[in-house]
Amino acid sequence: MKYMTAEPFRIKTVEPIKQTTKDYRQKCLAEAQYNVFKLRAEDVYIDCITDSGTTAMSQNQWAAIMRGDESYAGSQSFYRLKESVEDIFGMPYVQPVHQGRAADHMIAKLYAKPGKYAIGNMHFDTFRGNAEVVGCIPLDFVIPEGRSANQEYHPFKGNMDIPRLRSYLEAHASEVCCIIMTVTCNNNGGQPVSLENIRETSKVAAEFNIPMIMDSARLAENAYFIKMREPGYEDVDIKTITREMFSYVESAVMSSKKDGLVNIGGLFVTRNEDIFHQANQHSIVYEGFTTYGGMSGRDMDALAVGLQEGVDAAYLEYRINQVKYLGDRLKEKGVPIIEPTGGHGVYVDGRKFFPHIPQHEFPSQRLVVALYEEAGVRAVEIGACAFGKKDPETGEDIWPELETMRIAISRRVYTDNHMDVIAEALGDIYKNRDQYKGMRLVFEGPITSLRHFTAGFELIDA
Ligand SMILES: *Cc1c(COP(=O)(O)O)cnc(C)c1O
């Protein structure tokens, strides 16, 4: 008889969290201009704003921290990290950086060119921001199934639209500076990319002589989906899959705050020696000497261990199933979500949830505010605010196709009881959905692709 499986760990240290009243939360929201990035974390009961850097570390990671070698040059911690990275990425050159966006900065400097195009399945916002600063134009070529919020099943909604890529390159190859594959694809629901799609994309890239890069913050979750869903990989272990994923690209970047199971850190990894030398130079200017790149020795040791724990099959099964558990509870309550659930969170369809709130009144942001107000749960908008932009010529607003609220699930942090609280609260808001009105944007910063971090709003019904 097969018994249910629970978390493949038990809890050794606990962190108290605080419940607050609805009145208190309304006051906090008004002070934060209805932008939950501006709340104090202590006023949040269950924090699902991101899965980035919020992991609970293991006893082996904490033990590794005591071994941290803080030598400026050639530290032992670096060599332990390098060995762990090579084992998972199968690439020889490793440059640590302080977090993922520092690696984005590096690829923007090394690969992106002013006035040229960087094609991705769906670029991550911090690459977009760095590209914007360099003057390079990011384009998203994810398959149509990954662009719409339809509930139709597709096992790999993060895939690149290869016919579209090919025809674009046939016409404009000389204007394209790089191809970036983001695994899993964050912005449309943490949706995976298949190995077949990575392989085929790399063939097209090679044909047109364009370098291909992997943005691999969630490499282990992507590999797990390949194992579960891609024919022929059922019996292949996760590390063999990750190595094959990286075998098709020249370089990779990673925010290790996700599948690295640590609270800070990032990586630039490559098989191109010349690019590696350039990365070293960049690191010395912006990050730190080549063998630490902005990370402390102890953090590199925690990452060396975390990367290995992140590709453990039992951990990944628990991880992906907890996200699915929340998705299933929400579906039972009729809450419209993007399906299938992805790797690191559940994405609620803001337009279907609040069909009476138009996109220029930020339906998903309204839902984020309602969820915090009702239950002290902090999620994040990935919709009109985060991805809305202005037409460079006409100045008119362009609204994104996907309009969602992401409930990001931290790794090894919350239990399924916390998931139940979130589902209850959203179920109640859904029952009363007609009573909610939209929001007005009253402040935005100058870098449009990063405006959600500092934006300010007003409630229209107030
Ligand atoms: C988080 C993330 C980044 C940025 O990393 P930080 O560590 O937050 O700076 C870049 N790309 C992807 C795919 C990410 O998920």
The ligand as an SDF file (V2000), in Angstrom:
LIG
                    3D

 15 15  0  0  0  0  0  0  0  0999 V2000
   14.6900   36.5490   -9.8780 C   0  0  0  0  0  0  0  0  0  0  0  0
   15.0900   36.4860  -11.2670 C   0  0  0  0  0  0  0  0  0  0  0  0
   16.0400   37.3630  -11.7840 C   0  0  0  0  0  0  0  0  0  0  0  0
   16.6460   38.4800  -10.9460 C   0  0  0  0  0  0  0  0  0  0  0  0
   17.3100   37.9700   -9.8650 O   0  0  0  0  0  0  0  0  0  0  0  0
   17.5340   38.7370   -8.4800 P   0  0  0  0  0  0  0  0  0  0  0  0
   18.3090   37.7440   -7.6950 O   0  0  0  0  0  0  0  0  0  0  0  0
   16.1880   39.0570   -7.9210 O   0  0  0  0  0  0  0  0  0  0  0  0
   18.3060   39.9610   -8.7690 O   0  0  0  0  0  0  0  0  0  0  0  0
   16.3920   37.2340  -13.1190 C   0  0  0  0  0  0  0  0  0  0  0  0
   15.8330   36.2940  -13.8980 N   0  0  0  0  0  0  0  0  0  0  0  0
   14.9090   35.4240  -13.4300 C   0  0  0  0  0  0  0  0  0  0  0  0
   14.3270   34.3860  -14.3370 C   0  0  0  0  0  0  0  0  0  0  0  0
   14.5040   35.4950  -12.1040 C   0  0  0  0  0  0  0  0  0  0  0  0
   13.5740   34.6590  -11.6480 O   0  0  0  0  0  0  0  0  0  0  0  0
  1  2  1  0
  2  3  1  0
  2 14  2  0
  3  4  1  0
  3 10  2  0
  4  5  1  0
  5  6  1  0
  6  7  2  0
  6  8  1  0
  6  9  1  0
 10 11  1  0
 11 12  2  0
 12 13  1  0
 12 14  1  0
 14 15  1  0
M  END
$$$$
